[in-house]
Amino acid sequence: MSQPVQPPNQPQQPYGGQPVDGNPYAAGPGASAPAAPTGNPYGDQPPAPTGNPYGDQPPASTGNPFGNPQGQPAPFGGGAPFAPAPPASPIRNGLAIGVLVAFGAAIVASIVYGVLLGSIEREFGYAAIGVGFLVGFAAAKLGGANPVTIAAAAVFSVGAIYFGQLIGYAMVMADAAQVSFSEVFLDHFDTVTRVWKEEADFMRYLFIALGAIAAIGGAKKAS
């Protein structure tokens, strides 16, 4: 009776098992295959950032680029750099302008008043009232009718009337002596003031006082 001939030298399994379902890397019989990955293949990776990718960054500054973000100290230990200087007070500016205008108006008025007295060669008391009114009106018109400006206008008007009368006396004396006005007024100023005092009477002082009162009235008129 014949026996089937076995094929000689059957090949051995080099890796301990046959391929499973066409997978050449499957484990052989008795070996546990690794579990297939499930879910997120990157499970060990940190989750992707959500929302603002720059969440840890401080918020962008708006407005002044030289501001002080998040309460940080300003550079060089000072306050905010390039801080604007506070504006000047308008009241202070008005006082300065008023006093300067009163002084300038007093100089101009004293010259005009003195030339008028020297030209007519007589004292014109009512012109002193006009001098005071002009000084007070100009000071208050440009500098404001505040107490300091009004007081300055009154004081300067008294000086304007006094120096105006000295100019008038010097013009008359220069004409009588046939010399120049500057020689009498500058070189013999003490003589001019002495003559003024000798001839001063009650009416002269009264008109000087009325000039100061007129300065106050002119300042109130301008306001």
ZIZI-V796239 format. One record per backbone hydrogen bond with DSSP energy under -1.0 kcal/mol. NH is the residue of the N-H (numbers start at 0). CO is the residue of the C=O. If there is no record, write none. Layout:
NH;CO / NH;CO
This chain:
15;12 / 19;22 / 22;19 / 25;22 / 30;27 / 42;39 / 44;41 / 54;51 / 56;53 / 66;63 / 70;67 / 71;68 / 76;73 / 77;74 / 92;88 / 93;89 / 94;90 / 95;91 / 96;92 / 97;93 / 98;94 / 99;95 / 100;96 / 101;97 / 102;98 / 103;99 / 104;100 / 105;101 / 106;102 / 107;103 / 108;104 / 109;105 / 110;106 / 111;107 / 112;108 / 113;109 / 114;110 / 115;111 / 116;112 / 117;113 / 118;114 / 119;115 / 120;116 / 126;123 / 127;124 / 129;125 / 130;126 / 131;127 / 132;128 / 133;129 / 134;130 / 135;131 / 136;132 / 137;133 / 138;134 / 139;135 / 140;136 / 141;137 / 142;138 / 143;139 / 145;143 / 149;145 / 150;146 / 151;147 / 152;148 / 153;149 / 154;150 / 155;151 / 156;152 / 157;153 / 158;154 / 159;155 / 160;156 / 161;157 / 162;158 / 163;159 / 164;160 / 165;161 / 166;162 / 167;163 / 168;164 / 169;165 / 170;166 / 171;167 / 172;168 / 173;169 / 174;170 / 175;171 / 176;172 / 178;173 / 183;179 / 184;180 / 185;181 / 186;182 / 187;183 / 191;187 / 192;188 / 193;189 / 194;190 / 195;191 / 196;192 / 197;193 / 198;194 / 204;200 / 205;201 / 206;202 / 207;203 / 208;204 / 209;205 / 210;206 / 211;207 / 212;208 / 213;209 / 214;210 / 215;211 / 216;212 / 217;213 / 218;214 / 219;215 / 220;216 / 221;217 / 222;218
